[in-house]
Amino acid sequence: MELQRSWQRVVGLWTDRPRREGSMISGRYRIQELLGMGSYGLTYLCMDEQDGNEVALKESKPSKGRLSARLLEREADVMNRMNHPAIPKLLHAFIYKGRSYISTEYIRGETLEQCIFEQGRKYTEQECLALALQLLEPVVHVHERGYIHGDVRIPNVILRDGRVNLIDFGLARRMGEPLLPELKRRMRELPKPEDEPASPDQDLQDLGHFLLFMLYSAYEPEKGKAPASWQEELKLTPGLYHMLERLLGLRPGYTNGAPELQAEMERLLNSY
């Protein structure tokens, strides 16, 4: 088994190599740069030669076989059902030389991961809450369309002109739908692979982790002090402590879902 995995990794290094800058895909998309490489796909910044616009082009990984293509097809189907200014528009889904592709609107800006780790940005409690409230809007839209995003994290949130945009719908799925069996098998090494049917609570819990991560951007550990729980390390207002504990499952959650959470966020913001 270990030999087989090693061989698969070697094959993957060869077949999944990023395409070169200037390469043309399907006679239409000219690659400008590699934006990122995930477990199941590669994403490029491309110029659409038909209209001169920049697009994000996502390509399935050959080494992951049919699963990679299937995930990309599902991602295209989900994105095609979205219509929100903070969610990039699906432009084109196609197959080229045996690989699946989707092109989407390119959101030029910086991910919150880049803002924190590359720029050293530190966010105040009020700023963190305001960004989380903005992010809740596209998340609610996804839920209203009958889906969950499934991957609400700082690398998937782009800040453009002070507004957040939610990207990467690679793990999005319909309400009530479990993870694909093939995906669960590949996630077996994770501590707790998620196998319960999709529900809005999963995105709200992710939003709690997102908020917690943002709050830690301004945390300065005391020299020589042992690590402690976030409740001990972060000096937050009582209302925000309570909200985080509800989002993270440490207290009863939001029975009325996102609308109840939105109202609580607005109350907290108005109290500063």
KEMI-571540 format. One line per 10 residues: their letters; for each residue y, x negated, z of N, C-alpha, C, CB. Coordinates in steps of 0.2 Angstrom, whole numbers, plus 5000, padded with zeros to 4 digits. Atoms other than C-alpha are relative to their C-alpha. Glycine has a CB too. Layout:
N
A = Y:X:Z:Y:X:Z:Y:X:Z:Y:X:Z | ...
***
This chain:
272
MELQRSWQRV = 4994:4996:5000:5000:5000:5000:5006:4996:5000:5000:5005:5006 | 4994:5004:4999:5012:4986:5005:5001:4996:4993:4999:4995:5005 | 4999:5003:5007:5008:4977:4988:5003:5004:4995:4993:4997:4998 | 4998:4995:5004:5011:4993:4979:5008:5001:5001:4997:5007:5001 | 4993:4999:4999:5028:4995:4987:5004:4994:4998:5002:5001:5008 | 4996:5006:5002:5033:4977:4984:5000:5000:4992:4996:4993:5002 | 5000:5000:5008:5028:4979:4965:5005:5005:4998:4993:5002:4998 | 4995:4995:5001:5039:4995:4965:5007:4998:5000:4999:5006:5004 | 4993:5003:4999:5054:4986:4972:5001:4995:4994:5000:4996:5007 | 4999:5005:5005:5052:4972:4959:5002:5004:4993:4994:4995:4999
VGLWTDRPRR = 4999:4996:5006:5051:4985:4945:5007:5003:5000:4994:5005:4999 | 4993:4997:4999:5066:4994:4952:5006:4995:4999:5000:5003:5007 | 4995:5005:5001:5076:4978:4952:5002:4999:4993:4999:4994:5003 | 4999:5001:5008:5073:4977:4933:5003:5006:4997:4993:4997:4997 | 4998:4994:5004:5074:4995:4927:5006:5003:5003:4994:5005:5001 | 4994:4997:4997:5088:5000:4939:5007:4996:5000:4999:5002:5007 | 4994:5005:5001:5100:4986:4934:5006:5004:4998:4999:4994:4996 | 4994:4997:5003:5118:4993:4932:5002:4998:4993:5006:4999:5005 | 4998:5002:5006:5124:4994:4915:5007:4996:4999:5001:5007:4996 | 4994:5004:5000:5137:4982:4909:5007:5004:4998:4999:4995:4994
EGSMISGRYR = 4993:4997:5002:5156:4986:4908:5001:5000:4992:5005:4995:5003 | 4999:4999:5007:5160:4992:4891:4994:5003:4996:5001:4993:4997 | 5006:4997:5003:5143:4999:4887:5002:5008:4999:4994:5000:5005 | 4999:4993:5002:5143:5016:4878:4994:5004:5002:5002:5001:4993 | 5005:4995:4999:5133:5031:4884:5001:5006:4996:5000:5002:5008 | 5000:4994:5004:5128:5045:4872:5006:5000:4995:5000:5006:5005 | 4994:5000:5005:5142:5039:4860:5006:5003:5003:4998:5003:4994 | 4994:4997:4997:5155:5046:4872:5003:4997:5006:4998:5007:5001 | 4998:5002:4994:5156:5038:4889:5000:4992:5000:4996:5003:5006 | 5000:5007:4999:5162:5020:4890:5001:4998:5007:5006:4997:4995
IQELLGMGSY = 5000:5003:4993:5158:5011:4906:5006:4996:5002:4993:4997:5002 | 4995:5004:4998:5173:5004:4915:4998:4995:5007:5006:5004:5002 | 5002:5004:4994:5165:4999:4932:4995:5004:5004:5006:4998:5005 | 5005:4997:4996:5151:5003:4944:5003:5002:5006:4994:4995:5002 | 4997:4998:4994:5157:5014:4958:4995:5000:5006:5002:5008:4999 | 5005:5000:4995:5141:5015:4968:4993:5000:4998:5002:5005:5005 | 5007:4999:5001:5122:5014:4969:4997:5003:5006:4997:4993:4998 | 5004:4997:4995:5112:5026:4979:4993:4999:4999:5002:5007:5000 | 5007:5000:5000:5094:5029:4982:4997:5002:4994:4997:5003:5006 | 5003:4996:5006:5091:5040:4967:5005:5000:4994:4999:5007:5002
GLTYLCMDEQ = 4996:5000:5006:5106:5036:4955:5005:4995:5001:5003:5007:5000 | 4994:5005:5001:5120:5025:4949:5006:5004:4998:4998:4994:4996 | 4994:4996:5003:5138:5031:4947:5005:4995:4998:5003:5004:5006 | 4995:5005:5004:5150:5023:4935:5007:5004:4999:4997:4998:4994 | 4993:4997:5002:5169:5026:4932:5000:4998:4992:5006:4996:5003 | 5001:5001:5007:5169:5029:4913:5007:5003:4997:4994:5004:4997 | 4995:4997:5004:5182:5033:4900:4996:5005:4995:5004:4995:4996 | 5002:4995:5005:5178:5049:4890:5003:4999:4994:5000:5008:5003 | 4997:5001:5007:5181:5044:4872:5002:5006:4996:4996:4996:4996 | 4999:4994:5003:5182:5062:4867:5007:5002:5002:4995:5005:5001
DGNEVALKES = 4993:4998:4998:5198:5066:4877:5004:4995:5004:4999:5006:5004 | 4996:5005:4997:5204:5050:4885:5000:5000:5007:5006:5000:4997 | 5000:4999:4992:5200:5056:4903:4995:4995:5003:4999:5007:5002 | 5005:5003:4995:5192:5046:4917:4995:5005:5003:5004:4996:5005 | 5005:4996:4997:5176:5053:4923:4995:4996:5004:4996:5004:4994 | 5005:5003:4996:5163:5049:4936:4993:5002:4996:5000:5002:5007 | 5006:4999:5003:5146:5047:4927:4994:4998:5004:5000:4996:4993 | 5006:5002:4996:5130:5048:4937:4994:5000:4996:4999:5005:5006 | 5006:5002:5004:5114:5041:4930:4994:5000:5005:5000:4994:4996 | 5006:5001:4996:5096:5044:4937:4997:4994:5000:4995:5006:4997
KPSKGRLSAR = 5004:5007:5000:5086:5029:4942:4993:5001:4997:5000:4998:5008 | 5007:5000:5003:5071:5026:4931:4995:4999:5005:5000:4995:4995 | 5006:5002:4995:5061:5018:4946:4998:5006:5004:5002:4994:5004 | 5002:4994:4996:5062:5035:4955:4997:5005:4996:5006:5002:5004 | 5004:4995:5004:5054:5044:4941:5003:5007:4999:4993:5000:5002 | 4998:4993:5001:5055:5063:4939:5004:5002:5006:4993:5004:5000 | 4997:4998:4994:5061:5065:4957:5008:4999:4999:4998:4997:5006 | 4993:5002:5001:5078:5056:4953:5003:5005:4995:5000:4993:4997 | 4997:4995:5005:5080:5067:4937:5001:5007:5003:4995:5000:4994 | 5000:4993:4997:5076:5083:4947:5005:5001:5004:4993:5001:5003
LLEREADVMN = 4995:5000:4996:5088:5079:4960:5007:5001:4996:5001:4994:5005 | 4994:5000:5004:5102:5076:4947:5001:5007:4996:5000:4994:4995 | 5000:4994:5003:5097:5092:4938:5003:5005:5005:4994:5002:4997 | 4998:4995:4995:5099:5102:4954:5007:4999:5002:4995:4999:5006 | 4993:5001:4999:5115:5093:4958:5005:5003:4995:5002:4992:5001 | 4996:4997:5006:5122:5099:4941:5000:5007:5001:4997:4998:4994 | 5001:4993:4999:5116:5116:4945:5005:5003:5005:4993:5003:5001 | 4996:4998:4994:5125:5117:4962:5007:4999:4998:4998:4996:5006 | 4993:5001:5001:5141:5109:4956:5003:5005:4995:5001:4993:4997 | 4998:4995:5005:5142:5121:4941:5002:5007:5003:4995:5001:4995
RMNHPAIPKL = 4999:4994:4997:5143:5135:4954:5006:5000:5005:4994:5003:5004 | 4994:5001:4996:5158:5128:4963:5007:5000:4996:5000:4993:5004 | 4994:5000:5003:5176:5131:4960:5006:5000:5006:5001:5007:4996 | 4995:5001:4994:5188:5123:4973:5004:4994:4998:4996:4999:5007 | 4996:5006:5002:5202:5111:4971:4998:4993:5004:5007:5001:5002 | 5002:5006:4996:5194:5099:4984:4993:4998:4998:5001:5001:5007 | 5006:5002:5003:5178:5098:4974:5000:4998:4993:4994:5006:5002 | 5000:5002:5007:5176:5088:4958:4996:5005:4995:4998:4993:4999 | 5003:4995:5004:5172:5099:4943:4995:4997:4996:5005:5003:4995 | 5005:5002:5005:5156:5097:4933:5002:5001:4993:4993:5004:5001
LHAFIYKGRS = 4997:5000:5007:5160:5092:4915:4994:5001:4995:5004:4994:4999 | 5005:5001:5006:5144:5088:4906:4993:4998:5004:5002:4995:4995 | 5007:5002:4998:5125:5087:4910:4996:4999:4994:4997:5005:5005 | 5003:5001:5006:5114:5079:4897:4994:4994:5002:5004:4997:4995 | 5005:5005:5000:5099:5067:4894:5001:4995:4994:4993:5003:4999 | 4999:5005:5005:5101:5051:4885:4995:4994:5001:5007:4997:5000 | 5005:5005:4999:5087:5039:4881:4995:5000:5006:5003:4993:4999 | 5004:4998:4995:5076:5047:4893:5002:5000:5007:4994:4994:5000 | 4997:5000:4993:5088:5046:4908:5005:5006:5000:5004:4994:5001 | 4996:4994:4999:5097:5061:4915:5007:4998:5003:4997:5005:5006
YISTEYIRGE = 4993:5001:4999:5116:5061:4917:5004:5006:5002:5003:4996:4995 | 4995:4995:4999:5130:5071:4924:5007:4997:5000:4999:5005:5006 | 4993:5003:5000:5149:5068:4921:5004:5005:5004:5003:4999:4993 | 4996:4996:4996:5161:5075:4934:5007:4998:5000:4998:5001:5007 | 4993:5002:4999:5180:5075:4937:5000:4994:5004:5004:5006:5002 | 4999:5006:4995:5185:5058:4944:5006:5001:5004:5001:4994:4995 | 4995:4999:4995:5194:5059:4960:5003:4993:5002:4998:5004:5006 | 4998:5007:4998:5205:5043:4961:5003:5000:5007:5005:4998:4994 | 4998:5000:4993:5208:5039:4979:4996:4995:5004:5001:5007:5003 | 5004:5004:4996:5200:5030:4993:4995:5004:5005:5004:4995:5005
TLEQCIFEQG = 5004:4996:4996:5185:5036:5003:5002:4998:5008:4992:4998:5000 | 4998:5002:4993:5188:5037:5022:4996:4994:5003:4999:5007:5005 | 5003:5006:4998:5175:5024:5024:5004:4994:4998:4993:5000:4997 | 4996:5006:5002:5186:5012:5014:5006:5000:5004:5002:5001:4992 | 4994:5000:4996:5201:5017:5024:4999:4997:5007:5003:5008:5001 | 5001:5002:4994:5193:5013:5040:4997:4993:5000:4994:5004:5004 | 5003:5006:5000:5182:4998:5036:5003:4994:4996:4993:5000:4998 | 4997:5005:5004:5192:4989:5022:5007:5000:5001:4999:5002:4993 | 4993:5000:4999:5210:4994:5026:5001:5000:5008:5003:5006:4997 | 4998:5001:4993:5208:4994:5045:5004:5006:5003:5003:4994:5002
RKYTEQECLA = 4996:4995:4998:5216:5011:5047:4997:5003:5006:5000:5006:4994 | 5002:4997:4994:5216:5019:5064:5003:5007:5000:5002:4996:5006 | 4998:4993:5000:5217:5038:5066:5001:5003:5007:4995:5004:4996 | 4998:4997:4994:5225:5047:5080:4995:5006:5001:5007:5002:5001 | 5004:4994:4999:5216:5062:5088:5002:5006:4996:5000:5002:5007 | 4997:4994:5004:5228:5074:5079:4999:4999:4993:5008:5000:5002 | 5001:5002:5007:5226:5065:5062:4992:5002:4999:5001:4993:4999 | 5007:4999:5001:5207:5066:5064:4998:5008:5000:4995:4997:5006 | 5001:4992:5000:5207:5085:5068:5003:5003:4994:5003:5003:5007 | 4997:4998:5006:5219:5088:5054:4996:4999:4994:5007:4997:4999
LALQLLEPVV = 5004:5002:5005:5208:5079:5042:4993:5004:5000:4998:4993:4999 | 5006:4996:5000:5192:5088:5048:5001:5008:4998:4997:5000:5008 | 4998:4993:5002:5201:5105:5046:5001:5001:4993:5007:5002:5004 | 5000:5000:5008:5205:5101:5028:4993:5000:4997:5004:4994:4998 | 5007:5000:5003:5187:5096:5025:4996:5006:5001:4997:4994:5004 | 5004:4994:4999:5181:5112:5032:5001:5005:4994:5002:5003:5007 | 4999:4995:5005:5189:5122:5018:4995:4999:4994:5007:4998:4997 | 5005:5000:5005:5178:5115:5004:4993:5001:5002:5000:4993:4996 | 5006:4999:4997:5163:5115:5016:4999:5008:5000:4999:4997:5007 | 5001:4993:5000:5166:5134:5018:4999:5003:4993:5006:5003:5003
HVHERGYIHG = 5000:4998:5006:5168:5136:5000:4992:5000:4997:5004:4997:4995 | 5007:5001:5002:5150:5129:4997:4996:5005:5003:4998:4992:5002 | 5004:4995:4997:5143:5140:5010:5001:5007:4997:5002:5000:5008 | 4999:4994:5003:5151:5155:5002:4997:5001:4994:5008:5002:4999 | 5003:5000:5006:5143:5151:4986:4992:5000:5001:5002:4994:4996 | 5007:5000:4999:5126:5151:4995:4996:4994:5001:4997:5004:4995 | 5003:5007:5000:5123:5132:4997:5002:4997:5006:5002:4996:4994 | 4997:5005:4995:5125:5118:5010:5001:4994:4996:4995:4999:5006 | 4999:5007:5003:5132:5101:5005:4994:4995:5002:5007:4997:5002 | 5006:5004:4997:5119:5092:5016:5002:4993:5001:4995:5000:4995
DVRIPNVILR = 4999:5007:5000:5128:5075:5016:5008:4999:5002:4998:4996:4994 | 4993:5001:4999:5146:5077:5024:5001:4994:5004:5002:5007:5004 | 4999:5007:4996:5150:5059:5029:5006:4997:4997:4994:4996:4999 | 4994:5003:5003:5165:5048:5027:4999:4996:4993:5002:4995:5005 | 5001:5003:5007:5158:5039:5011:5001:5006:4995:4994:4996:4999 | 5000:4995:5005:5158:5056:5003:5007:5004:5001:4994:5005:5001 | 4994:4997:4999:5176:5061:5008:5005:4995:4997:5002:5002:5007 | 4995:5005:5003:5190:5054:4997:5007:5003:5001:4999:5000:4992 | 4993:4998:4998:5208:5055:5002:5005:4998:4994:5003:4996:5006 | 4996:5000:5005:5220:5058:4988:5007:5003:5001:4997:5002:4993
DGRVNLIDFG = 4993:4997:4999:5239:5061:4990:5000:5003:5007:5002:5004:4995 | 5000:4997:4993:5235:5065:5009:4995:5005:5000:5007:5002:5001 | 5005:4994:5000:5222:5078:5004:4993:4997:5000:5002:5005:4995 | 5007:5002:5000:5203:5077:5007:4997:5003:4994:4997:5001:5006 | 5004:4998:5005:5191:5079:4993:4992:4999:5002:5002:4997:4993 | 5007:5001:4999:5172:5082:4995:4996:4998:4994:4997:5006:5004 | 5003:5002:5006:5161:5073:4983:4992:4999:5002:5003:4993:4997 | 5007:5001:5000:5142:5069:4980:4996:5005:5003:4999:4994:5005 | 5004:4995:4998:5132:5084:4980:4992:4999:4999:5002:5006:4996 | 5007:5002:5001:5115:5075:4978:4995:5003:5004:5000:4992:5000
LARRMGEPLL = 5004:4997:4996:5108:5083:4993:5001:5007:5002:5000:4996:5007 | 4999:4993:5000:5115:5100:4991:4994:5004:4998:5007:5002:4996 | 5006:4996:5002:5103:5114:4991:5002:5008:5003:4994:4998:5003 | 4999:4993:4999:5102:5133:4992:4999:5002:5008:4996:5005:4996 | 5001:4998:4993:5103:5142:5009:4993:5002:5001:5005:5006:5002 | 5006:4999:4999:5086:5143:5016:4995:4996:4997:4998:5007:4998 | 5005:5005:5003:5078:5130:5005:4999:4994:5004:5003:4998:4993 | 5002:5006:4996:5069:5116:5013:5001:4994:4995:4993:4999:5002 | 5000:5006:5004:5070:5098:5007:4995:5000:4995:5000:4993:5004 | 5006:5001:5005:5060:5094:4991:4994:4996:5004:5002:4997:4994
PELKRRMREL = 5006:5004:4997:5042:5089:4997:5000:4993:4998:4994:5003:4998 | 5000:5007:5002:5044:5073:4987:5005:4996:5004:5001:4999:4992 | 4995:5003:4996:5060:5069:4996:4998:4999:5007:5007:5004:4999 | 5002:5001:4993:5053:5072:5013:4995:4994:5001:4997:5007:5002 | 5004:5005:5000:5039:5060:5009:5003:4993:5000:4995:5001:4995 | 4996:5007:5001:5051:5046:5004:5004:4999:5006:5004:5000:4994 | 4996:5000:4994:5061:5050:5020:4996:4999:5006:5004:5006:5001 | 5004:5000:4995:5046:5047:5031:5001:4995:5005:4993:4999:4998 | 4998:5005:4996:5053:5031:5038:5006:5001:5005:5001:4994:4996 | 4994:4998:4996:5068:5040:5045:4998:5002:5007:5005:5005:4996
PKPEDEPASP = 5002:4998:4993:5068:5044:5064:4998:5008:5000:5005:4999:5005 | 5002:4993:5000:5068:5063:5061:5002:5003:4993:5004:5004:5006 | 4999:4997:5006:5067:5069:5043:5002:5007:5000:4994:4999:4995 | 4998:4993:4999:5076:5085:5041:4995:5004:4996:5007:5001:4998 | 5005:4996:5004:5063:5098:5036:5001:5008:5001:4993:4998:5001 | 4999:4993:4999:5070:5114:5042:5004:5003:4994:5004:5002:5007 | 4997:4997:5006:5077:5127:5029:5008:4999:5001:4999:5007:5000 | 4993:5001:5000:5095:5124:5024:5004:5005:5004:5003:4999:4993 | 4996:4995:4997:5108:5132:5035:5007:4997:5001:4997:5003:5007 | 4993:5003:4999:5127:5131:5038:5001:4996:5006:5005:5006:5000
DQDLQDLGHF = 5000:5004:4994:5124:5124:5055:4999:4992:4999:4995:5002:5005 | 5001:5007:5001:5118:5108:5047:5006:4996:4997:4995:4999:4994 | 4993:5003:5002:5135:5105:5038:5005:4999:5006:5003:5004:4994 | 4996:5000:4994:5144:5109:5054:4999:4995:5005:5000:5007:5004 | 5002:5005:4996:5134:5097:5064:5002:4993:4996:4993:5000:5001 | 4998:5006:5004:5138:5084:5050:5008:4999:5001:4998:5000:4993 | 4993:5001:4999:5156:5088:5052:5002:4998:5007:5003:5007:4999 | 4999:5002:4993:5155:5085:5071:4999:4992:5000:4995:5003:5005 | 5001:5007:5000:5148:5067:5067:5006:4997:4996:4993:4999:4997 | 4994:5002:5004:5162:5065:5054:5006:4999:5004:5001:5005:4994
LLFMLYSAYE = 4994:5000:4995:5175:5069:5067:4999:4995:5005:5001:5007:5003 | 5001:5005:4995:5167:5058:5080:5001:4993:4997:4993:5000:5002 | 5000:5007:5003:5166:5043:5067:5008:4999:4999:4997:5000:4993 | 4993:5001:5001:5185:5046:5063:5003:4998:5007:5003:5006:4997 | 4997:5001:4993:5189:5046:5082:4999:4993:5002:4998:5005:5005 | 5002:5007:4998:5180:5029:5084:5004:4995:4996:4993:4999:4999 | 4996:5005:5004:5192:5021:5071:5005:4997:5004:5003:5003:4994 | 4995:5003:4996:5205:5019:5085:4997:4998:5007:5005:5006:5001 | 5003:5003:4993:5193:5014:5099:5000:4993:5000:4993:5003:5001 | 5000:5007:4999:5195:4997:5106:4996:4999:5007:5008:4998:5002
PEKGKAPASW = 5004:5001:4994:5181:4992:5118:5002:4995:5004:4993:4998:4997 | 4997:5005:4995:5185:4983:5134:4995:4995:5000:5000:5004:5007 | 5004:5006:5000:5179:4966:5134:4995:4999:5006:5005:4993:5000 | 5005:5001:4995:5163:4963:5144:4997:5007:5003:5003:4997:5006 | 5003:4993:4997:5160:4982:5147:4994:5002:4995:5006:5005:4999 | 5006:4997:5004:5143:4989:5142:5002:5006:4996:4994:5001:5005 | 4999:4994:5004:5142:5002:5128:4998:5006:5004:4996:5000:4994 | 5002:4993:4996:5142:5020:5135:5000:5005:4995:5006:5001:5005 | 4999:4995:5004:5142:5037:5128:5007:5002:4997:4997:5007:5004 | 4993:4998:5003:5156:5044:5117:5004:5004:5005:4999:5003:4993
QEELKLTPGL = 4996:4996:4995:5161:5056:5131:5003:4995:5005:4995:5005:5004 | 4997:5005:4995:5164:5040:5142:5005:4996:4996:4995:4996:5003 | 4996:5005:5003:5171:5029:5129:5007:5003:4997:4996:4997:4994 | 4995:4997:5003:5183:5041:5120:5005:5004:5005:4998:5004:4994 | 4996:4997:4996:5198:5047:5129:5004:5006:4996:5006:4996:5003 | 4998:4994:5004:5200:5065:5121:5003:5005:5005:4995:5002:4996 | 4998:4994:4996:5209:5081:5126:4994:5004:5002:5005:5004:4996 | 5006:4996:4998:5197:5093:5135:4997:5005:4994:5001:5004:5006 | 5002:4996:5006:5197:5105:5120:4996:4997:4995:5006:5003:4997 | 5004:5004:5005:5191:5092:5108:4994:4998:5003:5004:4994:4998
YHMLERLLGL = 5007:5002:4997:5177:5086:5120:4996:5006:4999:5001:4998:5007 | 5004:4994:5000:5171:5104:5121:4998:5002:4992:5005:5006:5003 | 5002:4998:5007:5172:5107:5102:4995:4995:4997:5006:4999:4995 | 5005:5004:5003:5162:5091:5098:4994:5001:5003:5003:4993:5002 | 5006:4999:4997:5149:5095:5111:4997:5006:4997:5001:5001:5007 | 5003:4994:5004:5147:5112:5102:4997:4998:4993:5005:5006:5000 | 5002:5002:5007:5146:5104:5085:4994:4996:5000:5006:4996:4996 | 5005:5005:5000:5134:5091:5090:4993:5003:5004:5002:4994:5004 | 5006:4996:4997:5122:5104:5099:4999:4998:5007:4994:4998:4997 | 5000:5002:4993:5126:5098:5117:5002:5006:5004:5004:4994:5002
RPGYTNGAPE = 4998:4993:4997:5133:5116:5121:4998:5005:4994:5008:5000:5001 | 5001:4995:5005:5130:5133:5112:5005:4999:4995:5001:5007:5004 | 4996:5001:5006:5136:5132:5095:5005:5006:4998:4996:4999:4994 | 4996:4995:5002:5147:5143:5084:4996:5006:4997:5005:4997:4995 | 5004:4994:5003:5139:5160:5082:5003:5003:4994:4999:5005:5006 | 4997:4998:5006:5151:5165:5069:5002:4995:4995:5007:5004:5002 | 5000:5005:5005:5150:5149:5060:5007:4997:4999:4998:5003:4994 | 4993:5003:5002:5165:5141:5051:5006:5003:5002:4999:4998:4993 | 4993:4997:4998:5178:5154:5054:5002:4999:5007:4999:5008:4998 | 4999:5001:4992:5176:5153:5073:5002:4992:5001:4993:5001:5004
LQAEMERLLN = 4998:5007:4999:5177:5134:5071:5007:4999:4997:4995:4995:4996 | 4993:5000:5003:5192:5135:5060:5005:5002:5005:5000:5003:4993 | 4995:4997:4996:5201:5146:5072:5001:4995:5006:4998:5007:5003 | 5000:5004:4995:5197:5134:5086:5004:4993:4999:4993:4998:5003 | 4996:5006:5003:5203:5119:5076:5008:5001:5000:4997:4997:4994 | 4993:4999:5001:5219:5127:5072:5004:5001:5007:5001:5007:4996 | 4997:4999:4993:5222:5132:5091:5001:4993:5003:4995:5004:5004 | 5000:5006:4997:5219:5114:5096:5006:4996:4996:4994:4996:4999 | 4995:5003:5004:5231:5107:5082:5007:5003:5002:4999:5001:4993 | 4993:4997:4998:5245:5119:5088:5002:4998:5007:4999:5008:4999
SY = 4999:5002:4993:5243:5113:5106:5003:4993:5001:4994:5001:5004 | 4998:5007:4999:5248:5095:5102:5008:5000:5000:4998:4996:4994
***
